[in-house]
């Protein structure tokens, strides 16, 4: 086994997989639920990460990985796309069009072969643009070359994903696997051109498992196995491809991948005595980490979720009898925009007015926030509140059109905190507004759009609030 020691680093900030008392909340359950948000960011069908995890774990079992190693591998598989939002602006800049569609499509080709590179580029670059705009993008891409464009896209994705894993508290073994998951056996992968056993075993398993899941979804089990064998020795470690023989004929296994209740199959692979309880420290780290994932989707939303959390906490501190639980509120604020990971950067970063179809896409993002958070037991309690951050007192908000009577105090606070930051920050279509202008808008819409009590406590101290007190939570630049 070339993976190295199977014991994770044990420090005050690093998760150690060792026998310990279990609790009702499991770290694996939290990350399995949130992995569905990462699927949406990459343009994959929901459940991609969970299905990749099951395939990767079967490969690991065939290789004889220990329970501890299988547990580490599972977390690396669930978090493999944690950096995927960070390269969305790069993908949009290089290709135009919908970044999720561009990302998904590249996996369906052997993009290291020149004919497939050319057909992919012609089909997806500048999709929906004029012929002249398409040629301009093609010219820029040609100047960079396949290696240059690939390095731009994969470096930011892999490095940020590794940092997110470290931020949550996983060992270097987990974070290094995420950093190297797109390297290939023969050195033709990204971002660093590593080859052979210089790529960690976990990373090699992730690389194979994710491609197999994509082709399983597209062309079925036989098609996925065929692709794996065709790319053996180039993309994939031949020994890992050989390990597929161990479960190629396991029809029930392949059939279970289509089950929408994948969570139960994934979590059973974490031995009870190695399960990590999802305590408050872990939940805060995860909320902070996913806030960074959300905000990395667009340069115009960088730090938005953390600032909304800071505004929300400040408003809550001033509400007196109307205040809510601050820990729950902060987590809801950090995760309120999970659904924005589904919105293409062509819309998020558009400098002009959105058309009707684009606006309809934006208005659906709270529904995705709700559906993802409801999968996470620890966050289910505030899923509705987080998803209601665009609802208005008069019922004219979105996406459910709820009126004030149906909105909790948490949802009302989040609605004000979100718009305070949206108005204060720079956007593609305008510069950020000064505090006095923000307050004037809030006052004009108090009682109709926004809860009057929440608006009234937005004094100068709140609107000009320094975020120094929240910096301790920022572990990733």
BELZI-V834524 format. One record per residue. N is the residue number from 1. RES is the residue in three letters. PHI is phi in radians with two decimals (* if undefined). Layout:
N:RES:PHI + N:RES:PHI
//
This chain:
1:UNK:* + 2:UNK:-1.77 + 3:UNK:-1.36 + 4:UNK:1.75 + 5:UNK:-1.01 + 6:UNK:-1.55 + 7:UNK:-1.72 + 8:UNK:-1.20 + 9:UNK:-1.03 + 10:UNK:-1.99 + 11:UNK:-2.44 + 12:UNK:-1.13 + 13:UNK:-2.08 + 14:UNK:-2.00 + 15:UNK:-1.22 + 16:UNK:-1.92 + 17:UNK:-1.56 + 18:UNK:-2.70 + 19:UNK:-0.97 + 20:UNK:-2.79 + 21:UNK:-1.08 + 22:UNK:-1.56 + 23:UNK:-2.38 + 24:UNK:-1.14 + 25:UNK:-1.70 + 26:UNK:-2.03 + 27:UNK:-1.02 + 28:UNK:-1.09 + 29:UNK:-1.17 + 30:UNK:-1.10 + 31:UNK:-1.28 + 32:UNK:-1.08 + 33:UNK:-1.11 + 34:UNK:-1.24 + 35:UNK:-1.08 + 36:UNK:-1.18 + 37:UNK:-1.18 + 38:UNK:-1.17 + 39:UNK:-1.01 + 40:UNK:-1.12 + 41:UNK:-1.13 + 42:UNK:-1.53 + 43:UNK:1.42 + 44:UNK:-1.48 + 45:UNK:-1.06 + 46:UNK:-1.05 + 47:UNK:1.74 + 48:UNK:-0.99 + 49:UNK:-1.12 + 50:UNK:-1.13 + 51:UNK:-1.17 + 52:UNK:-1.05 + 53:UNK:-1.11 + 54:UNK:-1.12 + 55:UNK:-1.14 + 56:UNK:-1.08 + 57:UNK:-1.20 + 58:UNK:-1.16 + 59:UNK:-1.12 + 60:UNK:-1.07 + 61:UNK:-1.15 + 62:UNK:-1.11 + 63:UNK:-1.50 + 64:UNK:1.47 + 65:UNK:-1.10 + 66:UNK:-1.24 + 67:UNK:-0.98 + 68:UNK:-1.11 + 69:UNK:-1.13 + 70:UNK:-1.12 + 71:UNK:-1.16 + 72:UNK:-1.06 + 73:UNK:-1.06 + 74:UNK:-1.03 + 75:UNK:-1.14 + 76:UNK:-1.13 + 77:UNK:-1.16 + 78:UNK:-1.16 + 79:UNK:-1.77 + 80:UNK:-1.01 + 81:UNK:-1.80 + 82:UNK:-1.11 + 83:UNK:-1.68 + 84:UNK:-1.21 + 85:UNK:-1.22 + 86:UNK:-1.18 + 87:UNK:-1.68 + 88:UNK:-1.04 + 89:UNK:-1.09 + 90:UNK:-1.17 + 91:UNK:-1.06 + 92:UNK:-1.13 + 93:UNK:-1.12 + 94:UNK:-1.39 + 95:UNK:-1.97 + 96:UNK:1.21 + 97:UNK:1.14 + 98:UNK:-1.51 + 99:UNK:-1.07 + 100:UNK:-1.10 + 101:UNK:-1.14 + 102:UNK:-1.10 + 103:UNK:-1.15 + 104:UNK:-1.08 + 105:UNK:-1.12 + 106:UNK:-1.15 + 107:UNK:-1.29 + 108:UNK:-1.50 + 109:UNK:-2.27 + 110:UNK:-1.50 + 111:UNK:-1.22 + 112:UNK:-1.47 + 113:UNK:-1.63 + 114:UNK:-0.96 + 115:UNK:-1.00 + 116:UNK:-1.31 + 117:UNK:-1.02 + 118:UNK:-1.17 + 119:UNK:-1.17 + 120:UNK:-1.11 + 121:UNK:-1.05 + 122:UNK:-1.15 + 123:UNK:-1.27 + 124:UNK:-1.93 + 125:UNK:-1.28 + 126:UNK:1.06 + 127:UNK:-1.07 + 128:UNK:1.54 + 129:UNK:-1.62 + 130:UNK:-1.22 + 131:UNK:-1.05 + 132:UNK:-1.14 + 133:UNK:-1.10 + 134:UNK:-1.10 + 135:UNK:-1.13 + 136:UNK:-1.10 + 137:UNK:-1.15 + 138:UNK:-1.08 + 139:UNK:-1.10 + 140:UNK:-1.12 + 141:UNK:-1.15 + 142:UNK:-1.12 + 143:UNK:-1.14 + 144:UNK:-1.27 + 145:UNK:1.39 + 146:UNK:-0.99 + 147:UNK:-1.20 + 148:UNK:-1.14 + 149:UNK:-1.18 + 150:UNK:-1.08 + 151:UNK:-1.12 + 152:UNK:-1.06 + 153:UNK:-1.31 + 154:UNK:-1.42 + 155:UNK:-1.09 + 156:UNK:-1.15 + 157:UNK:-1.11 + 158:UNK:-1.27 + 159:UNK:-1.17 + 160:UNK:-1.16 + 161:UNK:-1.06 + 162:UNK:-1.11 + 163:UNK:-1.19 + 164:UNK:-1.08 + 165:UNK:-1.06 + 166:UNK:-1.14 + 167:UNK:-1.07 + 168:UNK:-1.22 + 169:UNK:2.17 + 170:UNK:-1.40 + 171:UNK:-1.26 + 172:UNK:-1.09 + 173:UNK:-1.12 + 174:UNK:-1.29 + 175:UNK:-1.15 + 176:UNK:-1.15 + 177:UNK:-1.12 + 178:UNK:-1.18 + 179:UNK:-1.12 + 180:UNK:-1.87 + 181:UNK:-1.19 + 182:UNK:-1.79 + 183:UNK:-1.35 + 184:UNK:-2.02 + 185:UNK:-0.99 + 186:UNK:-1.63 + 187:UNK:1.55 + 188:UNK:-1.60 + 189:UNK:-1.62 + 190:UNK:-2.34 + 191:UNK:-1.65 + 192:UNK:-1.99 + 193:UNK:1.18 + 194:UNK:-1.21 + 195:UNK:-2.47 + 196:UNK:0.97 + 197:UNK:-1.35 + 198:UNK:-1.25 + 199:UNK:-1.58 + 200:UNK:-1.07 + 201:UNK:-1.05 + 202:UNK:-0.98 + 203:UNK:-1.11 + 204:UNK:-1.14 + 205:UNK:-1.17 + 206:UNK:-1.04 + 207:UNK:-1.00 + 208:UNK:-1.28 + 209:UNK:-1.10 + 210:UNK:-1.20 + 211:UNK:-1.20 + 212:UNK:-1.10 + 213:UNK:-1.09 + 214:UNK:-1.08 + 215:UNK:-1.35 + 216:UNK:-1.02 + 217:UNK:-1.16 + 218:UNK:-1.53 + 219:UNK:-2.26 + 220:UNK:1.58 + 221:UNK:-1.06 + 222:UNK:-1.08 + 223:UNK:-1.12 + 224:UNK:-1.13 + 225:UNK:-1.15 + 226:UNK:-1.11 + 227:UNK:-1.09 + 228:UNK:-1.04 + 229:UNK:-1.28 + 230:UNK:-1.12 + 231:UNK:-1.74 + 232:UNK:-1.06 + 233:UNK:1.53 + 234:UNK:-1.88 + 235:UNK:-1.30 + 236:UNK:-2.06 + 237:UNK:-1.08 + 238:UNK:-0.99 + 239:UNK:-1.14 + 240:UNK:-1.23 + 241:UNK:-1.12 + 242:UNK:-1.08 + 243:UNK:-1.15 + 244:UNK:-1.11 + 245:UNK:-1.02 + 246:UNK:-1.12 + 247:UNK:-2.38 + 248:UNK:-0.97 + 249:UNK:-1.58 + 250:UNK:-1.42 + 251:UNK:-1.02 + 252:UNK:-1.04 + 253:UNK:-1.07 + 254:UNK:-1.13 + 255:UNK:-1.17 + 256:UNK:-1.18 + 257:UNK:-1.09 + 258:UNK:-1.48 + 259:UNK:-1.30 + 260:UNK:-1.20 + 261:UNK:-1.69 + 262:UNK:-0.99 + 263:UNK:-0.87 + 264:UNK:-1.15 + 265:UNK:-1.22 + 266:UNK:-1.19 + 267:UNK:-1.24 + 268:UNK:-1.16 + 269:UNK:-1.41 + 270:UNK:-1.65 + 271:UNK:-0.99 + 272:UNK:-0.96 + 273:UNK:-1.43 + 274:UNK:-1.96 + 275:UNK:-1.15 + 276:UNK:-1.76 + 277:UNK:-1.10 + 278:UNK:-1.51 + 279:UNK:-1.44 + 280:UNK:-1.07 + 281:UNK:-1.09 + 282:UNK:-1.14 + 283:UNK:-1.13 + 284:UNK:-1.17 + 285:UNK:-1.07 + 286:UNK:-1.16 + 287:UNK:-1.08 + 288:UNK:-1.10 + 289:UNK:-1.14 + 290:UNK:-1.28 + 291:UNK:-1.09 + 292:UNK:-1.16 + 293:UNK:-1.06 + 294:UNK:-1.04 + 295:UNK:-1.29 + 296:UNK:-1.26 + 297:UNK:-1.06 + 298:UNK:-2.50 + 299:UNK:-1.11 + 300:UNK:-1.48 + 301:UNK:-1.99 + 302:UNK:-1.00 + 303:UNK:1.29 + 304:UNK:-1.00 + 305:UNK:-1.13 + 306:UNK:-1.15 + 307:UNK:-1.18 + 308:UNK:-1.05 + 309:UNK:-1.07 + 310:UNK:-1.17 + 311:UNK:-1.08 + 312:UNK:-1.09 + 313:UNK:-1.09 + 314:UNK:-1.14 + 315:UNK:-1.09 + 316:UNK:-1.06 + 317:UNK:-1.09 + 318:UNK:-1.73 + 319:UNK:-1.49 + 320:UNK:1.10 + 321:UNK:-1.12 + 322:UNK:-1.53 + 323:UNK:-1.24 + 324:UNK:-2.07 + 325:UNK:-1.06 + 326:UNK:-1.22 + 327:UNK:-1.15 + 328:UNK:-1.10 + 329:UNK:-1.07 + 330:UNK:-1.11 + 331:UNK:-1.12 + 332:UNK:-1.07 + 333:UNK:-1.15 + 334:UNK:-1.12 + 335:UNK:-1.89 + 336:UNK:-1.10 + 337:UNK:-1.80 + 338:UNK:-0.88 + 339:UNK:-1.15 + 340:UNK:-1.20 + 341:UNK:-1.12 + 342:UNK:-1.49 + 343:UNK:-1.51 + 344:UNK:-1.05 + 345:UNK:-1.15 + 346:UNK:-1.05 + 347:UNK:-1.63 + 348:UNK:-1.02 + 349:UNK:-1.81 + 350:UNK:-1.17 + 351:UNK:-1.36 + 352:UNK:-1.88 + 353:UNK:-1.26 + 354:UNK:-1.30 + 355:UNK:-1.46 + 356:UNK:-1.06 + 357:UNK:-1.15 + 358:UNK:-1.13 + 359:UNK:-1.15 + 360:UNK:-1.09 + 361:UNK:-1.14 + 362:UNK:-1.05 + 363:UNK:-1.20 + 364:UNK:-1.53 + 365:UNK:-1.10 + 366:UNK:-1.10 + 367:UNK:-1.13 + 368:UNK:-1.22 + 369:UNK:-0.97 + 370:UNK:-1.08 + 371:UNK:-1.16 + 372:UNK:-1.31 + 373:UNK:-1.12 + 374:UNK:-1.19 + 375:UNK:-1.41 + 376:UNK:-1.88 + 377:UNK:-0.91 + 378:UNK:-1.22 + 379:UNK:-1.93 + 380:UNK:-1.08 + 381:UNK:-1.14 + 382:UNK:-2.04 + 383:UNK:-1.04 + 384:UNK:-1.13 + 385:UNK:-1.08 + 386:UNK:-1.10 + 387:UNK:-1.30 + 388:UNK:-1.63 + 389:UNK:-1.26 + 390:UNK:-1.91 + 391:UNK:-1.41 + 392:UNK:-2.01 + 393:UNK:-1.01 + 394:UNK:-1.49 + 395:UNK:1.45 + 396:UNK:-1.77 + 397:UNK:-1.52 + 398:UNK:-2.48 + 399:UNK:-1.84 + 400:UNK:-1.85 + 401:UNK:1.14 + 402:UNK:-1.31 + 403:UNK:-1.75 + 404:UNK:-0.96 + 405:UNK:-1.06 + 406:UNK:-1.65 + 407:UNK:-1.81 + 408:UNK:-1.27 + 409:UNK:-1.08 + 410:UNK:-1.08 + 411:UNK:-1.09 + 412:UNK:-1.17 + 413:UNK:-1.12 + 414:UNK:-1.09 + 415:UNK:-1.06 + 416:UNK:-1.27 + 417:UNK:-1.05 + 418:UNK:-1.12 + 419:UNK:-1.30 + 420:UNK:-1.04 + 421:UNK:-1.25 + 422:UNK:-1.06 + 423:UNK:-1.34 + 424:UNK:-1.38 + 425:UNK:-1.58 + 426:UNK:-1.20 + 427:UNK:-2.25 + 428:UNK:-1.02 + 429:UNK:-1.79 + 430:UNK:-2.93 + 431:UNK:-1.44 + 432:UNK:-1.10 + 433:UNK:-1.61 + 434:UNK:-1.25 + 435:UNK:-0.96 + 436:UNK:-1.13 + 437:UNK:-1.24 + 438:UNK:-1.06 + 439:UNK:-1.12 + 440:UNK:-1.11 + 441:UNK:-1.16 + 442:UNK:-1.04 + 443:UNK:-1.07 + 444:UNK:-1.21 + 445:UNK:-2.01 + 446:UNK:-1.19 + 447:UNK:1.56 + 448:UNK:-1.95 + 449:UNK:-1.44 + 450:UNK:-2.12 + 451:UNK:-1.08 + 452:UNK:-1.11 + 453:UNK:-1.10 + 454:UNK:-1.17 + 455:UNK:-1.21 + 456:UNK:-1.09 + 457:UNK:-1.52 + 458:UNK:-1.42 + 459:UNK:-1.42 + 460:UNK:-1.05 + 461:UNK:-1.15 + 462:UNK:-1.25 + 463:UNK:-1.21 + 464:UNK:-1.89 + 465:UNK:-0.99 + 466:UNK:-1.38 + 467:UNK:-1.76 + 468:UNK:-1.04 + 469:UNK:-1.21 + 470:UNK:-1.81 + 471:UNK:-1.16 + 472:UNK:-1.08 + 473:UNK:-1.51 + 474:UNK:-1.66 + 475:UNK:-1.83 + 476:UNK:-2.16 + 477:UNK:-1.23
//
